């Protein structure tokens, strides 16, 4: 399928914005995937090309967070392993569980997560200075930290394989809620796990020749630029930019869930 120059530039603009948002708060697919569909791409081609550009962009965001020291191998790698396995489980569940079930669950879950994000600082005290100094940002023992990270990746990876939108946002919020990570560290480690959960599907899409080239290369370049800019801003500003964008992503996700449920 051939797009005009104008269509390609518009699509790249949306992918840039999606990459920017995704690198900070997750949920970039809520912006990019509708843009692919709006340009008239067939469903499988849109999903495949979107995943390809997303993986390329997220890879660069992970490098930025890693170099900034906000990614922990004890958190990111077990979570990535769990997410990779979980996404495969979620894809299998999707074959037997009606989509209406997960939509109903999301109608309750997304508002609850949004309220938690807004009230988290009032409900939970931040880690003590001694705990932060000893373990980076959490007070869990290394073995427990790896186990919790694995479980978070597994559960949210299964969600990604089954439903998908907002996976990176849910990962970051889970790392913050259950492991005590600040939002910057949570966002960095979420990018690692989210990258792993997407890699498997990208390999399948590439093997089945569903990715549209050279369009995928153009949008990948736009996504990389957006991810680099967004991750740089996140590293510099921390929670001041991450939290508001997470709220925006959750509101977008809520709108998407309502759309799927009632229209």
N, C-alpha and C positions, 0 to 999 in steps of 0.2 A: 504493500500500500504506500503510495507516494503522497506526502503532504506538501502544500505550498510553502514557500519561504516564510510567509507571514505566519502560517499555522505552526511551523516548526519553531519560530522565534517565540511565539506566544506560549507554546507548550514548554519550551526550555525555561521561560520566565516562571511558570508555575512550578516546575521541577526545582528551580533554584530556591524559590520561596519554601517549598516543601522540605528541601534538604536543610535549609536554614533552621526551620522550626524543629525538624526531626532531630538534628544534632544537639539541640538544647533540651527539648522536652518530650521528644518522641511524637508519634502521631502524624508524621509528614505525609503518610499515605492517604490521609483524609483530604489532603489538598491535591496530591499528584494524581491519584487514580481517577477521580472524576475528570481531571483535565485530559487524561488519555482518552477516556470514553467520549468526552465532548468533541474531540477531534475526529471521532468516527472510527477509531480502531476497534477491530473485533475483540470480544471479551478475552479470549486466551492470549492474544497478542498484547493487549493492554496490560493484563496482569503480568505477563512474562517480561515485557519491556520495562514496566515499572519496577519489578523486583530487581532486574539487572542494574538499572541506574541507581536504585536504592542501595544495593550492596556495594557498588563502587563508591558512592558518596559516604556511606557509613564507615567504610574501611579507612578513609582519610580522617574522619572524625575520631575514630578509635585511636589512630596514631597521635592526633593532637592531644587527646585526653591522657594518653599513656605518657607522652613526653612531659606533660604538665604534672605528672605524678599523682593523678586523681583516679587511676585504675589500679586495683589490687589483684594480683594473680590469684590470691586465696578466695576472692569473691568472683571476679570476672570469669575465670576459667571453669570452675565448677558450674557456675550459672550457665555458661555457654554450652557445656556438655549436657546439662539438663534440658536446656532450651532446644538443642538439636534433636534429642530423643523425644522430648515432649511434643514438638511440632509434628513429628511422624505419628505419634499417638493421636493427636488432635485431628489430623487429616483422616485417620481411620474412623474416629468417632463421628466425624462429619458425614460419613457414608451411611450411618445408621440412626443418628439422632436428628429430628427435624430442626431446621434453622429457627423455627418459631420458638423453640424452647430456649435457645441461647438468647434470642431477642428479648424474651420475657425476663430472663435473669438479668440481662444488661440494663433493663429499665429500672431495676432496683439497685444494681451494683454501681453504675456510673454516678448517680447522685450521691450515694453513700461515700464513694471514693472522693468526690469533689468536696463534700462537707469535711471529710477527714483531712484532706490537704489543707483546707482553709483554717481548720482548728487544731492541727497537729501540734503546733508550738505551745498552745495553751493546755493541751491534754497530756503531753509527754515532755518531761524535762530533757534537755540536750545532754549528751554524754559528758561526764566530768573531764576536767583537763588531764587528770592522771590517766584515765582510761584512753583518752584520745592519744596521749603521748605514747602509751604502751602498745596499742594495737592499731594506730593510725586514725581510726574513727569509731571503733566499736570496742565493747568490753567482753565479747565472747571469746572463748578459747578457740585456737585455730581449727581443731577438728569440728567443733560445733559450727563455726563460721562457714567452713566448707560444706557441711551438711545442709545448713539453712540455705546457702547460696544455690546448691544443687536442687533443692526442693522448690525454691522460688523459680528457678529457670525451668524446671520440669512442668510445674503447674501453668505458668504463664506461657511457656512454649507450647503447651497443649492448646491453650486458648488461641495462640497465633495460628496453629495449624487448623483449628476449627473455624475461627471467625476472623481474627486478625487485627482490625483497626485499633490503634492506641496501644499496641503491645509494648513499645518502648516506654510509654508513659506509665503503664502499670508496673513494668519492671523497676523503674526508678522509684516510684512510690513505695513498692514493696521493699526495696533495699533500704529506703529511709525508715519505713515503719517497723520492719522486723530486725534489721541489723543496726539501726541507729546511725546510718551514714548521713552526712549532710547532703544537701541536694546536688551539689557539684559532683561529689564522689559517686552518689547514686546515679546521676545522669551518665557519667563516664563508664561505669560498670554496666549500666543498662545497654549502652551502645555495643559493648562486647557480646553480651548475651543475645541481643537482637540481631546482630550480624550473623551469629551462628544459626539462629532459627531460620534465617532467610537463605542461607547458603544451599541447603539441601534442595529447596524448591527451585533455585536458580539453576542448579546442575540439571535438574529434570527438564526445566524449560529449554535450556540450551541443547540438551540431548535430543529433544523432540522438535527442535528448530522453530520454536514459538517466538523467540526474541527477534524483533524487527531491526535489522541492521540496514543502513548505517544510522537510522534514527536513534537507536539505543546508545550509540557512541556520543551523539550530540547531547542527549538528555543526561547521560552519565557525566559529561563534562560540566553541565549546568548544576547537577546534583553535587558534584565534588566541590565546586565553588561555593555553593550554599552551605554545605557541611563544614567547610574550612572556616568560612566567615562566622557561622553560628557557634561552632565549638570554640573559636577564639574568643568570641564575646562571652560565652558561658564561663570560660576559664578566668576571664578578667573580672566579670561582674558577679559570678556565683548566683546565689539564691535570688538576688534582686531581679535578675532577668529570667531565671529558670522557673520560679514559682508562678509568675503571671502567665507565662506561656503555657505551663501545664494546665492552668485554669481554662485558658482559651481552647486547648486541645480537648479537654474533657467536655467542654460545652459543645464543640464541634462533633465529638463522638456521640453525645447525647442526642443532638439533632439528627445524626445519621441513624442511630438506633430507632428513634421515633419514626423517621421516614420509612425504614425497612419494616417496621411493625404495623404502621397504619396506612401506608401508601404502596 
